[in-house]
């Protein structure tokens, strides 16, 4: 989590107007709109160029910071869904159902601009590592409660946490019969059902 500190510090120092601008940019990306330069974006949002540069020093970092914020919002939704459940395995199933939406059609509109940005890898890696950590903790709890078999929880967490990103890769995307989200949900269900303890 330490590798993401610069982004976290930046988000904490943003003022109300900066957050409003990021909400507007988020809405733009959600609608599939694009911008060529920071100046172009400033004109579209009808704000000063200075305000944009107070948020991020470049177009690339502005996109990464905005997508990071979107993914954190989505992460909160996943955590809320998880916390609404009573057992570790149900928490895991609910968490993954929401987490897999990160490779669904809506969030793909946000993550697609990252494909050509070198600086995005650190941020995407951070989110995947965080998701994997939560999955492992839930698997450990489920194993302690005898809800699942005696498995390697770290290996299983790495697999479940990386499914969406794996299938979103252009190398694999063209061969899929379903969307990355549908494929991830399908395999997640198979994996979780396969590690559950059989009811006597």
TORGUMI-685786 format. One record per residue (C-alpha): residue in one letter; residue number from 0; x, y, z. Coordinates in steps of 0.25 Angstrom, whole numbers, plus 2048, in hexadecimal, padded with zeros to 3 digits. Layout:
N
<A,NUM,<X,Y,Z>>,
...
This chain:
200
<X,0,<800,800,800>>,
<X,1,<80C,809,802>>,
<X,2,<80E,80A,7F3>>,
<X,3,<801,811,7F2>>,
<X,4,<804,81C,7FC>>,
<X,5,<806,827,7F2>>,
<X,6,<7F8,826,7EC>>,
<X,7,<7F2,825,7FA>>,
<X,8,<7F9,831,7FF>>,
<X,9,<7F5,839,7F3>>,
<X,10,<7E6,835,7F5>>,
<X,11,<7E7,839,803>>,
<X,12,<7EC,847,7FF>>,
<X,13,<7E1,84A,7F5>>,
<X,14,<7D7,855,7F8>>,
<X,15,<7C8,855,7F6>>,
<X,16,<7C9,85B,7E8>>,
<X,17,<7D4,851,7E4>>,
<X,18,<7CB,846,7E8>>,
<X,19,<7BF,84C,7E0>>,
<X,20,<7C8,84C,7D4>>,
<X,21,<7CC,83E,7D5>>,
<X,22,<7BD,83A,7D6>>,
<X,23,<7BB,842,7C9>>,
<X,24,<7C7,83A,7C3>>,
<X,25,<7C2,82D,7C8>>,
<X,26,<7B4,830,7C2>>,
<X,27,<7BB,833,7B4>>,
<X,28,<7C3,826,7B4>>,
<X,29,<7B6,81F,7B8>>,
<X,30,<7AF,825,7AC>>,
<X,31,<7BB,820,7A3>>,
<X,32,<7C0,82E,7A0>>,
<X,33,<7CF,831,79F>>,
<X,34,<7D8,83D,79F>>,
<X,35,<7E5,83F,797>>,
<X,36,<7ED,848,7A1>>,
<X,37,<7EB,84F,7AF>>,
<X,38,<7E7,85C,7A7>>,
<X,39,<7DD,854,7A0>>,
<X,40,<7D7,84F,7AC>>,
<X,41,<7D7,85C,7B3>>,
<X,42,<7CF,862,7A8>>,
<X,43,<7C5,856,7A8>>,
<X,44,<7C3,858,7B7>>,
<X,45,<7C3,867,7B7>>,
<X,46,<7CE,868,7C1>>,
<X,47,<7DC,86E,7C2>>,
<X,48,<7E8,866,7BE>>,
<X,49,<7EE,869,7CB>>,
<X,50,<7E3,862,7D2>>,
<X,51,<7E6,855,7CA>>,
<X,52,<7F5,856,7CD>>,
<X,53,<7F2,858,7DC>>,
<X,54,<7EC,84A,7DB>>,
<X,55,<7F6,843,7D2>>,
<X,56,<803,848,7CB>>,
<X,57,<7FF,841,7BE>>,
<X,58,<7F3,83B,7B6>>,
<X,59,<7F9,82D,7B9>>,
<X,60,<7F9,82F,7C8>>,
<X,61,<7EC,835,7C8>>,
<X,62,<7E5,829,7C1>>,
<X,63,<7ED,820,7CA>>,
<X,64,<7E8,828,7D7>>,
<X,65,<7DA,828,7D2>>,
<X,66,<7D9,819,7CF>>,
<X,67,<7E0,816,7DC>>,
<X,68,<7D5,81E,7E3>>,
<X,69,<7CA,817,7DB>>,
<X,70,<7D0,809,7DF>>,
<X,71,<7D1,80D,7EE>>,
<X,72,<7C2,811,7ED>>,
<X,73,<7BF,804,7E7>>,
<X,74,<7C7,7FD,7F2>>,
<X,75,<7BF,803,7FC>>,
<X,76,<7B2,7FD,7F6>>,
<X,77,<7B9,7F0,7F6>>,
<X,78,<7BC,7F1,804>>,
<X,79,<7AE,7F5,808>>,
<X,80,<7A9,7E9,801>>,
<X,81,<7B3,7E0,808>>,
<X,82,<7AF,7E6,816>>,
<X,83,<7A1,7E4,813>>,
<X,84,<7A3,7D5,814>>,
<X,85,<7A5,7CC,820>>,
<X,86,<7AF,7C1,81D>>,
<X,87,<7BD,7C2,816>>,
<X,88,<7B9,7BA,80A>>,
<X,89,<7AD,7C2,808>>,
<X,90,<7B5,7CF,80A>>,
<X,91,<7BF,7CA,800>>,
<X,92,<7B4,7C7,7F5>>,
<X,93,<7AD,7D4,7F7>>,
<X,94,<7BB,7DC,7F7>>,
<X,95,<7BF,7D5,7EA>>,
<X,96,<7B2,7D7,7E3>>,
<X,97,<7B4,7E6,7E4>>,
<X,98,<7C3,7E6,7E2>>,
<X,99,<7C1,7DE,7D5>>,
<X,100,<7B9,7EA,7D0>>,
<X,101,<7C6,7F2,7CF>>,
<X,102,<7C8,7EB,7C1>>,
<X,103,<7BA,7ED,7BE>>,
<X,104,<7B5,7F6,7B3>>,
<X,105,<7B3,803,7BC>>,
<X,106,<7C0,802,7C3>>,
<X,107,<7C7,7FE,7B6>>,
<X,108,<7C4,80C,7B1>>,
<X,109,<7CD,811,7BC>>,
<X,110,<7D8,807,7BB>>,
<X,111,<7D9,807,7AC>>,
<X,112,<7E1,814,7AB>>,
<X,113,<7EB,80E,7B4>>,
<X,114,<7F0,804,7AA>>,
<X,115,<7FA,80D,7A4>>,
<X,116,<7FE,814,7B1>>,
<X,117,<80B,80F,7B7>>,
<X,118,<808,815,7C4>>,
<X,119,<7FB,80E,7C6>>,
<X,120,<802,800,7C9>>,
<X,121,<806,804,7D7>>,
<X,122,<7F8,809,7DA>>,
<X,123,<7F1,7FC,7D4>>,
<X,124,<7FB,7F3,7DB>>,
<X,125,<7F7,7FA,7E8>>,
<X,126,<7E9,7F7,7E7>>,
<X,127,<7EB,7E9,7E3>>,
<X,128,<7F4,7E7,7EE>>,
<X,129,<7EA,7ED,7F8>>,
<X,130,<7DF,7E4,7F2>>,
<X,131,<7E7,7D8,7F3>>,
<X,132,<7EA,7DB,802>>,
<X,133,<7DC,7DC,805>>,
<X,134,<7D9,7CF,7FE>>,
<X,135,<7E4,7C8,806>>,
<X,136,<7DF,7CD,813>>,
<X,137,<7D1,7C8,810>>,
<X,138,<7D6,7BA,80B>>,
<X,139,<7DE,7B9,818>>,
<X,140,<7D2,7BC,820>>,
<X,141,<7CA,7B2,818>>,
<X,142,<7D4,7A7,81A>>,
<X,143,<7D5,7AA,829>>,
<X,144,<7C5,7A9,82A>>,
<X,145,<7C6,79C,822>>,
<X,146,<7BE,7A2,816>>,
<X,147,<7C9,79E,80C>>,
<X,148,<7D3,793,80A>>,
<X,149,<7E1,794,80F>>,
<X,150,<7E6,79C,803>>,
<X,151,<7F2,7A5,800>>,
<X,152,<7EB,7B2,803>>,
<X,153,<7F6,7BB,7FD>>,
<X,154,<7F6,7B4,7EF>>,
<X,155,<7E7,7B4,7EF>>,
<X,156,<7E6,7C2,7F2>>,
<X,157,<7F0,7C6,7E7>>,
<X,158,<7E8,7BE,7DD>>,
<X,159,<7DA,7C4,7E1>>,
<X,160,<7E0,7D2,7E3>>,
<X,161,<7E6,7D2,7D5>>,
<X,162,<7DC,7CC,7CC>>,
<X,163,<7D5,7D8,7C7>>,
<X,164,<7E2,7DF,7C3>>,
<X,165,<7E7,7D2,7BC>>,
<X,166,<7DB,7D1,7B4>>,
<X,167,<7DB,7E0,7B1>>,
<X,168,<7E8,7DF,7AA>>,
<X,169,<7E7,7E1,79B>>,
<X,170,<7EF,7D4,799>>,
<X,171,<7E3,7CC,79F>>,
<X,172,<7D7,7D5,79D>>,
<X,173,<7D6,7D1,78E>>,
<X,174,<7D4,7C2,791>>,
<X,175,<7CA,7C4,79C>>,
<X,176,<7BB,7C0,799>>,
<X,177,<7B6,7C8,7A5>>,
<X,178,<7BA,7D6,7AA>>,
<X,179,<7C6,7D6,7B4>>,
<X,180,<7BC,7D9,7C0>>,
<X,181,<7B3,7CD,7BC>>,
<X,182,<7BF,7C4,7BA>>,
<X,183,<7C5,7C8,7C7>>,
<X,184,<7B8,7C6,7CE>>,
<X,185,<7B6,7B8,7C8>>,
<X,186,<7C4,7B3,7CC>>,
<X,187,<7C3,7BA,7DA>>,
<X,188,<7B6,7B2,7DD>>,
<X,189,<7BD,7A5,7D8>>,
<X,190,<7C9,7A7,7E1>>,
<X,191,<7C2,7AB,7ED>>,
<X,192,<7B8,79F,7EC>>,
<X,193,<7C4,796,7EA>>,
<X,194,<7CB,79A,7F7>>,
<X,195,<7BE,79A,800>>,
<X,196,<7BD,78F,80A>>,
<X,197,<7B3,785,806>>,
<X,198,<7A7,785,80F>>,
<X,199,<7A4,778,816>>,
